[in-house]
Every structure is written in C-alpha cells, then in structure tokens.
C-alpha cells in the first residue's frame, strides 16, 4: 500500500492522478481490491476518504483487505462498509499489551504503535526519525520483542530462529519491512488477502479476463501467486525491483526507472489509456 499508492515518505497519496485513475477504472466496471498489511483506519483516512470525496459511485466494485487478510470490508460511497475480523489469527491481548509497552518505553524516539491494528501488532517508523536511527531501533526492538514473547509462552518466529509455545507450535512471527515491524499470525500474508478479495468478487458475480497485483516487497508476489494457483491469468507489477525481481511462471512487470507511488501512478495511467477510458 505505501509503495504503489501512498508515498513511503509521507504515508499519503501524493500523486493526484492515482485517485483520478482509480475512480476511472472503478467506474468502468474494473474490480479493484486494496490488499495491505495496513489497518482499516489507515485505509479509511488516507485512501477511502480520497475516493469518497472525489466521487466514488455506488456501482463501483471496490474492496479492502487489511492486516494481510485478518480484516476486510467493501468500500462504498459512504466509506468503509461493515468490517469482518478473523479473531482466530489475533495476537493474545496480554502479549499485545506487553509488546506495545516495550516499544513505547524504549523505542518511542524512532517508532510508534499503530493503534488501528485489530489482529496484529505494528510498530511504524516515525516520520521525523532518520532512516539510520530507525533501522538501529528496529533491529534492537525486534530482538527484544522476540525474547519477551518467548518468555510469555507465545510461539514466535524471528528470521531463522523460533521459540515454540507449550504445545510445540509457532503460530506467530516477527516480520520487518522498510518502515515497520509487524508481529502477526503465520497464517496471514498477501496470498490470504488475495483469496479474500477473489471470494468477495466471486460472490458479487464479478470476474476479469486478467488480474494485476501491484506491490513493493517480495511478499507482495504472493498475491499473484494465489491468483495464478487457482488458474486465473495474472501479472505482477513490482514497484521496488531493486530488492530483486522474482522469477515466476506469470508475467512480472517493471516500469523502467520508476519506483513506489510513481510506478503505481504510471501503471494505473497505462491501464486507463489501454482501455481507452
């Protein structure tokens, strides 16, 4: 979400054509799903509000999947519809409280707790924290959180290390990104988000000759992986190829030297022009 749509620096939609082209496509009957690790609150304030104020119509088929598949809702002219939450993947409340307290007390100079998360814990880089300060704090926090959760009996994985719970299971993981650290169920990821979206579109009688997924991390390829695995035509747009373009059986698209939301904007404009809209 931060890469293709919202700027990783400002965490807002900084390129106006993105909103314009999303609406043009949606109003032409193109199904659109936002699949993100972000919270529904972030989506509501930074993306959905922009679509609504710019004239999202009731006949548009727009869907949101948040926290990598743990929360989902339709997007309507009135804003986000009724949320559905998969409580089975939520981090235990006591563990959540302990990790958030750790972050606030020792790493608040570089990160803040995303209060909008419902099933995972996310600690995000402060916009006023220099990248090198954040990276140092992020590494230290992740190691401390791993030890803390293990001491609380939470089965947790961090990189190649894991601490099982009392049953021998490891149901949660620490997942770092360039601007955040997520502590989440191992059952959550972008493929689960894509599954949620396809199920919703199917329930509304909507399909497509070809699907596109767009992302800025290697895990975002999982969206296209799922679509391809269920036998649908798909291509993935990588807006941060410097991390390494993955080899896949389906098409992978890189937009020249453009990255992040500039690449996302170029992709959307190309689809609008391709369809003659």
Secondary structure, DSSP 8 states (H G I E B T S, - for coil): -TTTTS-TTTSS---HHHHHHHHHHHHTT--EEEE-SS-HHHHIIIIIHHHHHTT--TT--EEEEEGGGTEEEEEETTEE---EE-GGG---HHHHHHHHHHHHHHHTTTEEE-TT-SSSEEEEE-TTS-HHHHHHHHHHHHHHHHHHHHHTT--EEETTEEE--TTS---EEEEE-SSEEEEEETT-SHHHHHHHHHHHHHHTT---SSEEEEESSGGGHHHHHHHHHTT--EEEEES-GGG-----SSEEE--TT--HHHHHHHHHHHHHHHTT-
